[in-house]
Amino acid sequence: MPAHDETHGGLKREVGLLLFALYGAGNIIGAGIYVLVGKVAGEAGLLAPFAFLVAALVAVFTGLSYGELGARYPVSAGEAVYVQRAFRMQALSIGVGLLISLAGLVSAATMARGFVGYFNVFMPAPAELIIALNVVVLTLVAARGIRESVFAAAILTLIEAGGLCWVIGAAAPNLAELQNLAVADVVPLAGDAWPGVLAGAFLAFFAFIGFEDMVNIAEEVKHPRRTIPVGIVLAFAFSSVLYLLVAMVSITTLSPAELAASEAPLPDVYAAATARSPVFLSLIGLVAVTNGALIQIIMASRIFFGMSRNGWLPAVLGHIHPRTSTPVLATLIAGGLVLILAMLLPLVSLAKTTSAMVLVVFTLINVSLWRIKQRDPKPADVRCLPVAVPVIGAAASLFILVVSL
């Protein structure tokens, strides 16, 4: 495997800690809460906030593992490189790289599908036309340049986080309804409550993925050994707090059945809480799902680029455009695949497929860190985690995957 230093590869290091954390938070937030909160409530009922909490606990250990691995190996195609360093099996590394890129593409397709429900609030139009225009524009933005793409993602992140805060503020008075609920209504004390919670957590897990995409722009991040782990923690903590609050206000404002039936659940929560038009919030929902899809297209293109440079995909995918300093062909291919997937599959199927693929990868990534730590427990300039972190991360990811089958 070629060695990679801090400046190798033709990509520019233009992304600092703030932009990196916002990039990650935008991907996490854009990856599901605006689209799937209602579907989670449909599975878990009033236990939806607990389902989000379970999903967060599963994801946080893997997020920490990604932070250490990203600091150890700050290169593109991160997952494939981590697995190669751990197992030294090229076929497995290629498989993991392709699997995580496919998961990102399916996730972007999920966002493109979710875009339709919010767009139709303003102007009903054929779903295929809306999806096609959305994906084409995002692909062109992703090809334009990393600084422009990440800056756009950061601005969109602030807008979508503002939308979540707006919903929370508008529906906060309804949280008083929690005192009228029994403990068993919001905490799964009975054994028969757990199947719904775990089904909801499997869907909610989709809303937490995104931090894994952050490591795939490692070669465009300033001071990656510090920026990557800190940025992942900041993005994850920020998103988790917002998610739990949104889930709580949602189930105290609308019934689980109403949430499950909604194509644009958060605008419906806002409308029910305020008796005002949710048009502006629907616009923010458009921003959120747009941002999620943009970041996933960037991520998949960087995996293609990194795998190509390692000789695992055709060399042409590793070509950097001299003007944009981006892998343009890899970006165009990623966008084309997103368009095909979004046209073929419904939203919930896309989300479940993404969650399953990502959980497989997360299990392998945690095991990879465990193996790497056995060989090199304390590399220079890297803050290392206790070995229990990847062990718990692997066990938790595998457990959620198995019980969801």
VEXDREN-2710 file (C-alpha; in Angstrom, 1 decimal):
% VEXDREN-2710
k/r/px/py/pz
1/MET/0.0/0.0/0.0
2/PRO/1.4/3.4/-0.8
3/ALA/2.4/5.6/2.1
4/HIS/0.5/8.8/2.5
5/ASP/1.8/11.9/4.3
6/GLU/0.0/15.1/5.3
7/THR/0.1/16.6/1.8
8/HIS/0.0/13.7/-0.6
9/GLY/-2.6/13.1/-3.2
10/GLY/-3.3/16.4/-5.0
11/LEU/-6.2/17.3/-2.6
12/LYS/-6.0/20.6/-0.8
13/ARG/-6.1/20.8/3.0
14/GLU/-8.7/23.6/3.3
15/VAL/-11.1/22.4/6.0
16/GLY/-10.6/23.5/9.6
17/LEU/-12.2/22.1/12.8
18/LEU/-15.3/24.3/12.7
19/LEU/-16.1/23.5/9.1
20/PHE/-15.3/19.9/9.7
21/ALA/-17.6/19.6/12.7
22/LEU/-20.4/21.4/10.8
23/TYR/-19.9/19.2/7.8
24/GLY/-20.3/16.1/10.0
25/ALA/-23.3/17.5/11.9
26/GLY/-24.9/18.4/8.7
27/ASN/-24.5/14.9/7.4
28/ILE/-25.8/13.4/10.6
29/ILE/-28.8/15.7/10.9
30/GLY/-29.5/15.6/7.2
31/ALA/-29.4/11.9/7.2
32/GLY/-32.7/11.2/8.7
33/ILE/-34.4/13.3/11.4
34/TYR/-36.4/15.4/9.0
35/VAL/-37.5/12.3/7.1
36/LEU/-37.7/9.4/9.5
37/VAL/-38.8/10.7/12.9
38/GLY/-42.4/9.7/12.0
39/LYS/-41.4/6.2/10.8
40/VAL/-39.5/5.6/14.1
41/ALA/-42.6/6.6/16.0
42/GLY/-44.6/4.2/13.9
43/GLU/-42.3/1.4/15.1
44/ALA/-41.7/2.4/18.7
45/GLY/-44.8/4.5/19.5
46/LEU/-44.4/6.7/22.6
47/LEU/-41.0/4.9/23.1
48/ALA/-39.6/6.7/20.1
49/PRO/-37.3/8.9/22.2
50/PHE/-35.9/5.8/23.9
51/ALA/-35.4/4.2/20.5
52/PHE/-33.3/7.3/19.5
53/LEU/-31.3/6.9/22.7
54/VAL/-30.6/3.2/22.0
55/ALA/-29.4/4.2/18.5
56/ALA/-27.2/6.9/19.9
57/LEU/-25.6/4.5/22.4
58/VAL/-24.9/2.0/19.6
59/ALA/-23.4/4.7/17.4
60/VAL/-21.3/6.6/19.9
61/PHE/-18.7/3.8/20.5
62/THR/-18.2/3.4/16.8
63/GLY/-17.9/7.2/16.4
64/LEU/-15.1/7.2/19.0
65/SER/-13.4/4.3/17.1
66/TYR/-13.6/6.3/13.8
67/GLY/-12.0/9.2/15.6
68/GLU/-8.9/7.3/16.6
69/LEU/-8.6/5.5/13.3
70/GLY/-9.0/8.8/11.4
71/ALA/-6.2/10.2/13.5
72/ARG/-4.0/7.2/12.9
73/TYR/-4.6/7.1/9.2
74/PRO/-5.8/10.5/7.8
75/VAL/-6.4/9.3/4.3
76/SER/-9.3/9.0/1.8
77/ALA/-11.2/5.7/1.5
78/GLY/-10.8/5.5/5.3
79/GLU/-12.7/2.3/6.0
80/ALA/-11.0/0.3/3.3
81/VAL/-7.6/1.5/4.6
82/TYR/-8.4/0.6/8.2
83/VAL/-9.5/-2.9/7.3
84/GLN/-6.4/-3.4/5.2
85/ARG/-4.1/-2.3/8.1
86/ALA/-5.9/-4.6/10.5
87/PHE/-6.4/-7.8/8.4
88/ARG/-4.0/-7.3/5.4
89/MET/-6.7/-8.9/3.1
90/GLN/-7.1/-6.9/0.0
91/ALA/-10.4/-8.5/-1.1
92/LEU/-11.9/-7.7/2.3
93/SER/-10.7/-4.1/2.1
94/ILE/-12.1/-3.6/-1.3
95/GLY/-15.4/-5.2/-0.2
96/VAL/-15.6/-2.8/2.8
97/GLY/-14.8/0.2/0.7
98/LEU/-17.5/-0.7/-1.9
99/LEU/-20.0/-1.5/0.9
100/ILE/-19.6/1.9/2.7
101/SER/-19.7/3.8/-0.6
102/LEU/-22.8/1.9/-1.6
103/ALA/-24.3/2.7/1.9
104/GLY/-23.6/6.4/1.3
105/LEU/-25.1/6.3/-2.1
106/VAL/-28.3/4.6/-0.8
107/SER/-28.4/7.2/2.0
108/ALA/-28.2/10.0/-0.6
109/ALA/-31.0/8.3/-2.5
110/THR/-33.0/8.2/0.7
111/MET/-32.5/12.0/1.1
112/ALA/-33.5/12.5/-2.6
113/ARG/-36.7/10.6/-2.0
114/GLY/-37.3/12.6/1.2
115/PHE/-36.8/15.8/-0.7
116/VAL/-40.0/15.0/-2.7
117/GLY/-42.4/15.1/0.3
118/TYR/-41.1/18.5/1.4
119/PHE/-41.0/20.0/-2.2
120/ASN/-44.6/19.0/-2.8
121/VAL/-45.6/21.3/0.1
122/PHE/-44.7/24.2/-2.2
123/MET/-45.3/22.9/-5.7
124/PRO/-46.6/19.5/-6.6
125/ALA/-44.6/17.9/-9.4
126/PRO/-43.7/14.4/-10.6
127/ALA/-41.4/12.7/-8.1
128/GLU/-39.0/11.6/-10.9
129/LEU/-38.5/15.1/-12.1
130/ILE/-37.9/16.5/-8.6
131/ILE/-35.4/13.7/-7.8
132/ALA/-33.5/14.2/-11.1
133/LEU/-33.1/18.0/-10.8
134/ASN/-32.1/17.7/-7.1
135/VAL/-29.4/15.0/-7.7
136/VAL/-28.0/16.7/-10.8
137/VAL/-27.6/20.1/-9.0
138/LEU/-26.0/18.4/-6.0
139/THR/-23.5/16.5/-8.1
140/LEU/-22.4/19.6/-9.9
141/VAL/-21.9/21.4/-6.6
142/ALA/-19.9/18.4/-5.2
143/ALA/-17.7/18.5/-8.3
144/ARG/-17.0/22.2/-8.0
145/GLY/-14.5/22.1/-5.1
146/ILE/-14.2/20.8/-1.6
147/ARG/-14.0/24.2/0.1
148/GLU/-17.1/25.4/-1.7
149/SER/-18.9/22.1/-1.1
150/VAL/-18.0/22.0/2.7
151/PHE/-18.8/25.7/3.1
152/ALA/-22.2/25.2/1.5
153/ALA/-22.8/22.1/3.7
154/ALA/-21.8/24.2/6.8
155/ILE/-24.3/26.9/5.9
156/LEU/-27.0/24.4/5.2
157/THR/-26.2/22.7/8.6
158/LEU/-26.8/25.9/10.5
159/ILE/-30.1/26.4/8.7
160/GLU/-31.3/22.8/9.3
161/ALA/-30.2/22.9/13.0
162/GLY/-32.1/26.2/13.3
163/GLY/-35.2/24.4/11.9
164/LEU/-35.0/21.7/14.6
165/CYS/-34.6/24.3/17.3
166/TRP/-37.6/26.1/15.9
167/VAL/-39.7/23.0/16.1
168/ILE/-38.5/22.3/19.7
169/GLY/-39.2/25.8/20.8
170/ALA/-42.7/25.8/19.2
171/ALA/-43.7/22.4/20.6
172/ALA/-41.9/22.7/24.0
173/PRO/-45.1/23.5/26.0
174/ASN/-46.4/20.1/25.0
175/LEU/-43.6/18.4/26.9
176/ALA/-45.8/19.0/30.0
177/GLU/-47.8/16.0/28.6
178/LEU/-44.9/13.7/29.7
179/GLN/-46.1/14.0/33.3
180/ASN/-49.4/12.5/32.4
181/LEU/-47.7/9.4/31.0
182/ALA/-46.7/6.3/33.0
183/VAL/-43.1/5.4/33.2
184/ALA/-43.8/2.3/31.2
185/ASP/-45.0/4.5/28.4
186/VAL/-41.7/6.1/27.8
187/VAL/-39.2/3.5/29.2
188/PRO/-39.5/-0.2/28.0
189/LEU/-39.9/-1.9/31.4
190/ALA/-41.9/-4.8/29.9
191/GLY/-40.2/-7.4/27.7
192/ASP/-42.9/-7.1/25.0
193/ALA/-42.0/-3.4/24.5
194/TRP/-38.5/-4.2/23.3
195/PRO/-39.3/-5.5/19.8
196/GLY/-40.8/-2.2/18.9
197/VAL/-38.0/-0.2/20.5
198/LEU/-35.3/-2.2/18.7
199/ALA/-37.2/-1.9/15.4
200/GLY/-37.5/1.8/16.0
201/ALA/-33.8/2.0/17.0
202/PHE/-32.8/0.2/13.7
203/LEU/-34.6/2.9/11.7
204/ALA/-33.4/5.7/14.1
205/PHE/-29.8/4.4/13.6
206/PHE/-30.0/5.7/10.1
207/ALA/-30.5/9.2/11.5
208/PHE/-27.2/8.9/13.4
209/ILE/-25.0/7.7/10.6
210/GLY/-22.8/10.3/8.9
211/PHE/-19.9/10.6/11.3
212/GLU/-18.2/7.8/9.3
213/ASP/-18.3/9.9/6.2
214/MET/-16.2/12.6/7.9
215/VAL/-13.0/10.5/7.7
216/ASN/-13.3/10.2/4.0
217/ILE/-12.3/13.9/3.5
218/ALA/-9.3/13.4/5.8
219/GLU/-6.8/14.5/3.2
220/GLU/-8.6/17.8/2.8
221/VAL/-8.7/18.5/6.6
222/LYS/-6.1/20.7/8.4
223/HIS/-4.2/19.1/11.3
224/PRO/-6.2/15.8/10.8
225/ARG/-4.8/14.0/13.8
226/ARG/-6.5/16.5/16.1
227/THR/-9.3/17.8/14.0
228/ILE/-10.8/14.4/13.0
229/PRO/-11.5/12.9/16.5
230/VAL/-12.5/16.2/18.0
231/GLY/-14.8/17.1/15.1
232/ILE/-16.5/13.7/15.2
233/VAL/-17.3/14.1/18.9
234/LEU/-18.6/17.6/18.5
235/ALA/-20.8/16.7/15.5
236/PHE/-22.2/13.6/17.3
237/ALA/-22.9/15.4/20.6
238/PHE/-24.6/18.3/18.9
239/SER/-26.8/16.0/16.8
240/SER/-27.8/13.6/19.6
241/VAL/-29.1/16.4/21.8
242/LEU/-31.2/17.8/19.0
243/TYR/-32.6/14.4/18.1
244/LEU/-33.7/13.5/21.6
245/LEU/-35.5/16.8/22.0
246/VAL/-37.2/16.6/18.6
247/ALA/-38.4/13.0/19.3
248/MET/-39.8/14.1/22.7
249/VAL/-41.7/17.1/21.4
250/SER/-43.0/15.1/18.4
251/ILE/-44.6/12.3/20.4
252/THR/-46.2/14.8/22.8
253/THR/-47.7/16.9/20.0
254/LEU/-48.9/14.2/17.5
255/SER/-49.9/10.6/18.1
256/PRO/-47.5/7.9/16.8
257/ALA/-50.0/7.0/14.1
258/GLU/-50.2/10.6/12.9
259/LEU/-46.4/10.8/12.8
260/ALA/-46.0/7.5/11.0
261/ALA/-48.5/8.6/8.3
262/SER/-46.8/11.9/7.6
263/GLU/-44.5/12.5/4.6
264/ALA/-43.2/15.7/6.2
265/PRO/-43.5/15.0/10.0
266/LEU/-41.7/18.0/11.5
267/PRO/-43.8/20.6/9.6
268/ASP/-46.9/18.7/10.8
269/VAL/-45.6/18.8/14.4
270/TYR/-45.1/22.6/14.1
271/ALA/-48.5/23.1/12.6
272/ALA/-50.2/21.1/15.3
273/ALA/-48.3/23.0/18.0
274/THR/-48.8/26.5/16.7
275/ALA/-51.8/26.4/14.4
276/ARG/-49.7/28.2/11.9
277/SER/-48.6/27.4/8.4
278/PRO/-45.4/25.2/8.3
279/VAL/-44.3/26.5/4.9
280/PHE/-41.1/28.0/6.1
281/LEU/-40.2/24.9/8.1
282/SER/-40.9/22.8/5.0
283/LEU/-38.3/24.9/3.2
284/ILE/-35.8/24.1/6.0
285/GLY/-36.7/20.5/5.6
286/LEU/-35.7/20.8/1.9
287/VAL/-32.4/22.3/3.0
288/ALA/-31.8/19.4/5.4
289/VAL/-32.3/16.6/3.0
290/THR/-30.4/18.4/0.3
291/ASN/-27.4/18.8/2.6
292/GLY/-27.5/15.2/3.6
293/ALA/-27.5/14.1/0.0
294/LEU/-24.7/16.5/-1.0
295/ILE/-22.4/15.2/1.7
296/GLN/-23.0/11.6/0.9
297/ILE/-22.1/12.2/-2.8
298/ILE/-18.9/13.9/-1.7
299/MET/-18.1/11.0/0.6
300/ALA/-18.7/8.3/-2.0
301/SER/-16.6/10.1/-4.6
302/ARG/-13.7/10.3/-2.1
303/ILE/-13.9/6.6/-1.4
304/PHE/-13.8/5.9/-5.1
305/PHE/-10.8/8.2/-5.4
306/GLY/-8.9/6.7/-2.4
307/MET/-9.5/3.1/-3.6
308/SER/-8.4/4.0/-7.1
309/ARG/-5.2/5.5/-5.8
310/ASN/-4.5/2.3/-3.8
311/GLY/-5.0/0.2/-7.0
312/TRP/-8.4/-1.2/-5.9
313/LEU/-10.5/0.5/-8.5
314/PRO/-9.7/1.8/-12.1
315/ALA/-7.0/4.5/-12.1
316/VAL/-9.2/6.9/-13.9
317/LEU/-11.3/7.4/-10.8
318/GLY/-8.3/8.8/-9.0
319/HIS/-7.8/11.6/-11.5
320/ILE/-7.9/15.1/-9.9
321/HIS/-9.3/18.0/-12.1
322/PRO/-6.5/20.6/-12.2
323/ARG/-9.0/23.5/-11.7
324/THR/-11.3/22.2/-9.1
325/SER/-8.9/19.9/-7.3
326/THR/-11.7/17.4/-7.0
327/PRO/-12.1/13.8/-8.4
328/VAL/-14.7/15.0/-11.0
329/LEU/-15.3/11.6/-12.7
330/ALA/-15.7/9.8/-9.4
331/THR/-18.2/12.5/-8.3
332/LEU/-20.2/12.2/-11.5
333/ILE/-20.4/8.4/-11.2
334/ALA/-21.5/8.8/-7.5
335/GLY/-24.2/11.2/-8.5
336/GLY/-25.4/9.0/-11.3
337/LEU/-25.7/6.0/-9.0
338/VAL/-27.7/8.1/-6.5
339/LEU/-30.1/9.0/-9.2
340/ILE/-30.7/5.4/-10.2
341/LEU/-31.2/4.2/-6.6
342/ALA/-33.6/7.0/-5.8
343/MET/-35.7/6.2/-8.8
344/LEU/-35.9/2.5/-8.0
345/LEU/-36.5/2.1/-4.3
346/PRO/-39.0/3.6/-1.7
347/LEU/-37.8/5.6/1.2
348/VAL/-38.2/3.2/4.1
349/SER/-36.5/0.4/2.1
350/LEU/-33.6/2.7/1.3
351/ALA/-33.2/3.6/5.0
352/LYS/-33.3/0.0/6.2
353/THR/-30.9/-1.1/3.6
354/THR/-28.5/1.7/4.5
355/SER/-28.7/0.9/8.2
356/ALA/-28.0/-2.8/7.6
357/MET/-24.9/-2.1/5.4
358/VAL/-23.5/0.5/7.8
359/LEU/-23.9/-1.8/10.8
360/VAL/-21.9/-4.5/9.0
361/VAL/-19.1/-2.0/8.2
362/PHE/-19.2/-0.6/11.8
363/THR/-18.7/-4.1/13.2
364/LEU/-15.7/-4.6/11.0
365/ILE/-14.3/-1.2/11.7
366/ASN/-14.4/-1.7/15.5
367/VAL/-12.8/-5.1/15.2
368/SER/-10.1/-3.5/13.0
369/LEU/-9.3/-0.9/15.6
370/TRP/-9.1/-3.7/18.2
371/ARG/-6.6/-5.6/16.1
372/ILE/-4.6/-2.5/15.2
373/LYS/-4.3/-1.6/18.9
374/GLN/-2.9/-5.0/19.7
375/ARG/0.0/-4.3/17.3
376/ASP/0.5/-0.6/17.9
377/PRO/-1.1/0.5/21.1
378/LYS/0.2/4.0/21.4
379/PRO/1.4/5.7/18.1
380/ALA/2.9/9.1/18.4
381/ASP/0.6/12.2/18.2
382/VAL/-2.6/10.1/18.5
383/ARG/-4.9/10.1/21.5
384/CYS/-5.8/6.5/22.0
385/LEU/-9.0/5.0/23.5
386/PRO/-9.3/2.2/25.9
387/VAL/-9.6/-1.2/24.1
388/ALA/-13.1/-1.6/25.6
389/VAL/-14.4/1.1/23.2
390/PRO/-14.0/-0.8/19.9
391/VAL/-15.1/-4.1/21.6
392/ILE/-18.4/-2.5/22.9
393/GLY/-18.8/-0.8/19.5
394/ALA/-18.5/-4.1/17.6
395/ALA/-20.8/-5.9/20.0
396/ALA/-23.5/-3.2/20.0
397/SER/-23.5/-2.9/16.1
398/LEU/-23.7/-6.6/15.6
399/PHE/-26.5/-6.9/18.2
400/ILE/-28.7/-4.3/16.5
401/LEU/-28.0/-5.9/13.1
402/VAL/-28.9/-9.4/14.3
403/VAL/-32.1/-8.5/16.1
404/SER/-33.4/-6.5/13.2
405/LEU/-33.1/-9.4/10.8
END
